[in-house]
Amino acid sequence: MDVVQSLIAYQHSEDYIYGWDTYYRESCNNTALIYLDKRIHYKNHLYEIRQALWLLDWNENVDREYTSLHSCMHVSNSRQQAGKKVYKKKTYAFVSEIWTIWINTMKLNVTDNDEQDTNNEHSSDHADDESDCEDVCEYLT
């Protein structure tokens, strides 16, 4: 009994009352791995885009509703019953929003370029793809 009472967790149990589980952290990391594979090195602008997609996916689906509860009994320990939520399918509404933003950005670039061309016939300033990506990333964050 003296060994248990000498543990820091026992002596300062008030510091551990909010440490219920790590579900949200683990779930967030699993979602990150969908968009950011550890084995692949991404360039900075592509990493930022993939990170933004991961965060949008996580924020949209973090506390989605579940349809039912599935419970089963373990054979080795009949008193322990494990329950699991059956979640609704993930929604990907952010994808259509990104597409709309992208199309509107491209339309603005085309109209801006057309106006520049009509004002100055010899102008050849066209936005490159990387700056378009940066515009979309700035809008999303």
Residue pairs with C-beta under 8 A, 6 or more apart in sequence:
4 10
5 11
9 16
24 62
27 62
28 58
28 62
31 54
31 57
31 58
31 61
32 54
32 58
34 54
34 57
35 50
35 51
35 53
35 54
35 57
36 42
36 47
36 50
36 51
36 54
42 50
45 130
45 133
45 134
45 137
48 137
49 133
49 136
49 137
52 137
52 140
52 141
53 94
53 98
56 94
56 98
56 140
57 90
57 92
57 94
60 90
60 91
60 92
60 93
60 94
61 90
61 91
64 87
64 88
64 90
64 91
65 87
65 88
66 85
66 86
66 87
66 88
67 86
67 87
67 88
68 85
68 86
69 83
69 84
69 85
69 86
70 83
70 84
70 85
70 86
71 81
71 82
71 83
71 84
72 81
72 82
72 84
73 80
73 81
73 82
74 80
74 81
74 82
98 136
98 140
101 136
101 139
101 140
102 132
102 136
105 132
105 135
105 136
105 139
106 132
109 126
109 127
109 132
113 125
113 126
113 127
116 123
116 125
117 123
